[in-house]
Amino acid sequence: MPTVAGRRSSLVADPADEIGSTATPRKSRLRSDSNASIGSPMRKSPRLCAQDSPNSSPKVNVEKCVKSVNISRSSLEKRFSDNCLEKPTWDPRDVEQLRAVKEALHVSTAPKSVVCRENEQNKILDFCKDCIKQEKAGSLYMCGCPGTGKSLSMEKVKEILVNWANEDGVQPPDMLSINCTSLVNTSEIFSKILGQNHPQKRHDRSTSSLQLLHNLYSQKQPPGTKMILVIADELDYLITKDRAVLHDLFMLTTLPFSKCILLGIANAIDLADRFIPKLQSLNCKPTVITFRAYSKDQIISILQERLRALPYTVFQPQAVELCARKVAAASGDMRKALSVCRSAIEMLEAERRDPISDFTSSSLERNDDQQMAAAREMMTNQVNNMVRIDHVAAALSKTYKSPVVDTIQSLPQHQQIILCSAVKLFRQGKKDTTIGELNKHYMDVCKSTLIPPAGIVELSSMCRVLDDQGILKLGQSREDKLRRVSLKVDGADIVFALQGVRFFRNCLQ
C-alpha cells in the first residue's frame, strides 16, 4: 500500500532546506592545529534523517534553526560585513530605536505606499474616476481573505482620488466610510447615507431613510450636486443579518438620478457568486475585484518597504524570508506576518536584556590573530543585535502553535485526508457542505495518490470522531450522506499543521 511521507511536525522546517544552505567551505588551517576543522561541515539530507513524531515539541524546531545558523555563521558574517557598510545595525536595548521598529511593524501603521496591490488600486481608481467624470452611479465589490490589503488599498485610493480631483478641476465627491459591524441595525446604513446627502435637514420620522433616498434619487438633482462615495467595509455582516438590506443598498445605484458610488468590501469571496445572480436580476450587478492572498515574495517586499524607512538594519535577510515563506504557506495574511516579526523582536529584546540567554556569542570560533579577533567581535555584536532565524522560528511557533495544530498532526492519515479535502472544498467559497459531497472530494484525493479510500460509512464515522474533537461540526439528518459538515477551526491551522508533509502540501497548493 502506498504510504504518505513521514509527518514532520516542525512549524519551521530545516532552514537549509527552506531557504537554501548558506554554508561555504572554510579555509583549511595548519595540520598542527588539532582543533581546526577542515572543509565545510557535513549536513544530512532531510530525507535520510529520522522522521519526527507528530507530537514533538516546537522547541526542536528552534534548535534546528539555531544549529543551521551556527553552521553557516562564517558565510553570514561576510554577508553582514557587506550590508553593514550601507546601514548600521540597530541596538535593541535603545528605547527609542525599539519603539520606532515596533511602530513600523504595527498593523495600525499605514505605510507611505501600498506595494503589491497596484493593479487592484488602479482598477478601483479608474472605476471611481469614470463614475465621477460621467456623473453616473455605480457599484463595485472588493473581496479577499483577511489581511490581503483591501481596506488599506481603499484608503490609498481615497487619497489619490482627492488629489486627482483637485488637479483636474473636477468636483471631488463626498466620502462616507461605514464599518457595517458598528451598525446598531442593518437599516441604519441608509440613514447614514441620507445624512451625508442632507446633513442639516430634519427628516420626517414617519418615512424610512430608504424611502427618502428613493425619493431623492428618483428626481433630478440641482446643478452642482456632488457625487457621494459610500465605502461599506465588512459588507458580509449585512448578509448574515438581513439580505434584503444588501439588495436595497445596491439598488440605490440603479435609480435614474442617483449620485451614489457604492464600494463594498468583504472577506467572503463567495459573496459575489451567491448574490450576483439575484443582483443581476435587479439590474444592479457590481464590478468584482478579488484580492488574492499574499505570496512569499510579496510579503518580503512589504516587510522590506516598512523597514526601509529605518536608518538601521533590524532583521537578517534569511529571517525575513523564513517568516514570509511560512505565513504565505499558511494563509497569506499580512497581519500575521507583522505579528510574527513583532514577536521575534520581543524575543530578541528579552535575550539582550538577559546576557545569559545569549547563546550565539559563545558559538563563534576565536582566532589568534588580534585583528581577526576584533573583527569577529564586531560581527558577533552585529549578529546578536539582529533578529535571527531562531527568533522568527520561535515567533512562528508562538503565533501558530495551538492545541488544534497538535491534535491535527496526531490524527490518523485518513482523517487528515478528510480535513485536507474539506479545506480544498471550502476554498471554493462554501461555508458548509454535505458528507456525500465531502466524500467525493475525499475519493478524488485518495485516487490521485493511489491510496485505498474508506467507504462512506467509515468516512461518516471518522467525521463524527472529528466532531467530537471539535474540529468539524456535523448537522442533523436522517441520512448520513445528507448531514451538513463545516469546519469549527480555522482552515489556516489545518494548512499549517499539514504543510510539513509533502503529500498534503501538494494537495493543498
Phi, psi and omega in degrees: 000128178295140182241156178279147179301154184306142182281121179253116187274358184295133177288335179232116180288174181304120184301331177296331177282315189286316191252339184107128184295133179259006183287135177235152182299135177277159179292140178289141179255172179298148180293337180293340178277098185291337183271354184286143177253126184261133178083176181278151181293146180287136178238122180288143175292139179302331181289333182271350181285156176295144181285139181282155176280145179299335184261014182295151184285149178295345179297329180299322180295319179298319180297320178300315181295319180297317179299318181295322178297316181294321181299317185262023185298316184299322178291319180296322180301316179297319180293318179295323181297328177284316183292324185290345174292333180274313181228137175287155176282142182283168178246108183293349178270353176279118186299317183292318178295319180298317179296319181295320180292314180297323180292321180296331183259010180278142184296334181278350179277115181278124179291160180295324178228140180266100183274161177067011177226026183294319181297314180296318180297318180296322178296315179296317182296315179298321179298313181294319180298317179299317180296320182288317181297315183273356181052049178236150179282163179187165180225143180221140182239122178254125181229157180167162179295161178300144176078024180252012171089021182292303182294322180295318178295322180294322177297320179293321179297319178301316181296315180294323182296318179295316179297319179297316181297319180291321181289322183269001179070025178266144179291117182291147181282156168289139183244132180231114178258127183232128170264112189297337179289342180272356181285136177293315171221156189297327181289351179295339180298329180288322178293328177291319178294318179296320179295330177287326178287316181229079186294332185256351184277134175276133184254150178291120183290343181286342179252135182290157179298324179297318180294322178296322177293321176300316179295320182294315184273002178262357178234156185296136182276150176299152179301141179086002178294129183285151168287155178239125180261109182259118179251107182257102179274155183056047184296335181293346175296325180292330182292316183291335183264308186204105182291331181298325179297320179298316179296316180296325181295313180289332181290342177299332182280353181260353181293149192300325183241030182291140177247018188263125171252112186258124175242111180259139180235131180207156177276341184283107180292332184272004181301315181297318181295325183280330189241350179298319177304318179291316179294325179294323178292336177267006179063036179222041180291126182274159168285136185248130175236124182257130176263111180284158176297146181292140175273175179300313182295324179292319178297319177299316180298319181292317178296318178296322179296321179289325183276344184296329182289341181282141182277014181215163180269131185248316187248145164293142178303323180293327180292319178296318181293322178298315177301314182295319181299313185289319180291320178296322180290328183277311186210335185073019181274114182294330179293327175295318180298318178295322179295319179296316180297317179293322178295321177296322178295319178297326177291320176296319179300315179294323180294317181286338176286331181243096184301335182296328183277357180278097187270352187277331185295325181279346184277343180280135181286149180261149179243144182290334180292130186294319181294317178295323179296319179293319179295319179296322180296320178296317179296323180298317179296321179294317179297317183291335181271355181257152175286120186256179181299320183294329177293315180294323178300314179293323179293320176297319178298319180292322184286315187260336185291132180205163175304330180296317180297316178300317181297315182296320181292335182265002181288156173298159187302315184291328176292325175294323177295323177299315180294320177299318179295321180294318179297316179297321181293317183283346175293340180283000176109355182280147176267330177209172180207185177257160178298324179299315180290321177298324180296324179297315179292322178298317179296321180297317180296316181296316181294325181293340181244010178059031175264125180300121182281158174277159179285172182297327179292315178295321179296318178299321178294319179293325177296323177294323177296316179294329175293319179296328180275001176079021181261319175248159174239123181254136175271184182255140176195154180292326178254135182301319185290347178261358179293136181283141181234135174216162179276136175260354178240165179292133178300332179295327178294322179293315179299316182294322182290329186258353187289345178288345179259125186301322180303310181288325179299318178292323180294323185275348180284000000 
